[in-house]
Every structure is written in structure tokens, then in C-alpha cells.
Amino acid sequence: MRVRSERAATACGLLAIILWSTASGLIRSVTSSFGPLGGSAMIYTLGSLLLLVLLGKPRLRSTPPIYLILGTALFVAYEVCLSLSLGFAISNTQAIQLGVVNYLWPCMTVLLAIVMNGQRARWIIVPGSILALFGIVWVVSGNSLSLPSIAANIGSNPLSYSLAFGGAIGFALYCNVTRRYAGGQNLVVLFFVVTALVLWLKYLLSSEVIPALTLGSGLELFAAAAAMAGGYALWNLGIIRGNLTLLATASYFAPVLSSAFSAVWLGAALTTQFWQGAVLVTVGSLVCWQATRSLEDPT
């Protein structure tokens, strides 16, 4: 895939954000049809094939060994955590909540960049982080902000909430490791292949059985794989040649876009408190990004 102008590359990046915003709802649909493990494995298998067509084989020889190991491990861990957290959700509404928890990663990426990569930041990083974290608490608390309601909600499915939160940390680490060690290499094809293999291994070790493929479930499977694979392929084009400032700003609205699509696609009724929390996560992440924007090293 090649684009020649900045405008076209920026459009690719914006389309990637839209595709990613559909991913949570689509993953939930596929895992409901084929099971958490089998459905996730099928998504990343088909996604791997699509990425091979779009991006070709990854160039492993020119990749730093440390990134080959760390980058692969962190990316795979994130994708496994994300897909399984949605797959093991006890309801569609909870799956959407978990999707918002996952979007804590932009804020955590900035915080980890300060520790790992020496990123400088202004004081507003503190209220921005608090705002994003409070947004997650507001979403998870359900209908009232109290410790018993938060504990009850998480306690209803600790595995999924742990996976969603762990995935957010893993992807934040991945972003910083990529920035430091990738050397300009894009290994997303390899990452998808390894993710698929890990999920198939977990499936083989489980008692899960994949049901027969139908036209409806097959279309949902293709849509989920296309959203994931297409998102990564287009995002790569966007960040290489597009307007990074515009793309970075737009990416922080993904929690709201993702929740809106998932609510419509899954037919889930979301409360006003949920939308308030999703907006708080978005605003908090934007503040964290703004805290570092003008202090970034121009070199």
C-alpha cells in the first residue's frame, strides 16, 4: 500500500481510527458466535492473511533483536487480553465497559514514556491522569459512585476486568518499546501471526468447540478481521506520511466512537453515567497528551 500526499495519508490514519472503533463490538459478536478462544483465534488468523496481502512479509533481518522479542511479546499479550476480555464478558453492556477500560492505554502510554523514554511533561499531566482514571471508575461503578458498587461490578467478572486493565498496560508498554527500539520497522504481520498461534494453542488446550459457520457469523468474522487488520495497515501509512498532530488528537476520541458503535451494533442500552465516564477518559487522555506535546524533542 502506497500513498503519495500528506492529505491521503492523513485520511488513511483517520479511517484506521474509525475501523478500530468498530473492533470491540465486532470482536464481541464473533466471540459470542464462535466462543472466546475459537472466535478470537479465527479473527487473528484471517487478519494475518489480510495483512500479508496488504503489507507483505515483515523484514525480520533488519529488526533489532530486542524489539523482535519485546515488541512481539507485548503486542501479542495485548491482543490476547483485549479479545478474551471481550469474549468472556457476561453481557454486551459489560463488554462495552471493558472496551472503555482498554482505552486507558493512551494516558498510560504518556505516563510510561516519562519513566521509560525520558519524556518531559508539564504539571497538567497530574490532573489529566486523575481525570482519565476517574472516568474508568465512573464507567465501572455502574449506576452509582461507591466502592461497594465498583467491587460488585468487578467481582462479577474479575477475569475480564483484569484482562482489560492488563491489556491497557501491555499496549502502553508496547508503544514505548516500539518508539525506543523498533528502528522504523513494522512487524504487525508477524505480531498477528503469533497472536493467532497463541490463541489456537489455548483453544486446543480448552474444551471449547467451534460451532458451524453461517453466513451471518462468517460476515461478522470477516468484518472483525478487516477492522483489525485494515486499522493497523492504514494507521501505519498515516503515521509515516500523514499529519501526526491531527491523527494523535483524533485517536483520543476513540473511546466515545467505539462505545457508540458497540451500543448500536450490540443493541446495548448505556446509561448517562457511562457516557460521562467515556468522555472523561477521552478528555483526561487528551490533557496527558497536551502535557507533553510542546515539550517533545524536535529531533
Steps between C-alpha positions, in 0.01 A plus 500: 500500500639838399373855535672805357341802667476603864125550464447145373723358774310696764173369359640146535582568864152639571342197331715277722353667809149440368578135429649448846191661652292218351734226619374451857139451396595270214736291716221461753262378229750249360598361840131465588452291184819290507615515862759726670804296395386358167344825385807706594732249331293516180505881499880521524553217252292674236652833602848356444408396146357844424812672634725279291310618194504866607851531645694197381751301701671679792874572474638312798870517413514877537303500826689550829486171697382674817197638316433169331466342845347778710280643227356161410439401862327825595288528185385138523423539871290807427301345218435181698389703803274723293324225305454269798380776732222575251435134432462409867276799582174387657290747300525736206477799733793371702697441179456868413616598850809283451567674171518833684735351761724392213517863381690594812812418296552848343530661843722218628717526189582860588568415865729211407679716242611726785656202680627295206596755238573812701198684363461845654156613611329800655308495826166443328602137457379446858140624464482338154593160642260539791221597262557194278516264799187655650325449167577127517374485858186689395434249219570191712296620799174442311216720619659655806847603611575284802762245593241220552355552150846508341606187691176322407537583132863389480427199721234382257773431244851562639665312211370733230573817696851377583563417134372840383712691751805280438456548127501880542830478688642259242416721204639808675824310554494385138466856372802615700710197409412556133600866520833411660609180326304442176738691276220581258406134448134397477448141619123503535467205258728288719316618811164393359633158397646434847179623665298256290735213590480578873120512487477174304728333757276621782198378306650153452568479873143596584168317475354762269337385175457730200144481361421480130561809290190683376469784252433753774778387733739472204433860396553617858827307513624661179392845620684459832818376329482780242449762770803381697731432205387800297533726801862406560592517131342843449635638827851411392453707184352786697777535756774476236373763256194665656430787740607351833350779709156453347519120522617505862218734596236298314618171654404616848133511401504126429343400837187700423486383136557139601231514769250659261555237231492212749180626659326506161654177368441298816167660589619602847336780697768717661437736789579869515763419760674268255522772234628747757776256594594436137529875440712541814741232376526680166554844654750368755703329229496817291630702795780246555598526134488879512726495806782359287421639156698827507783342696581221255851487369486644145782276392 
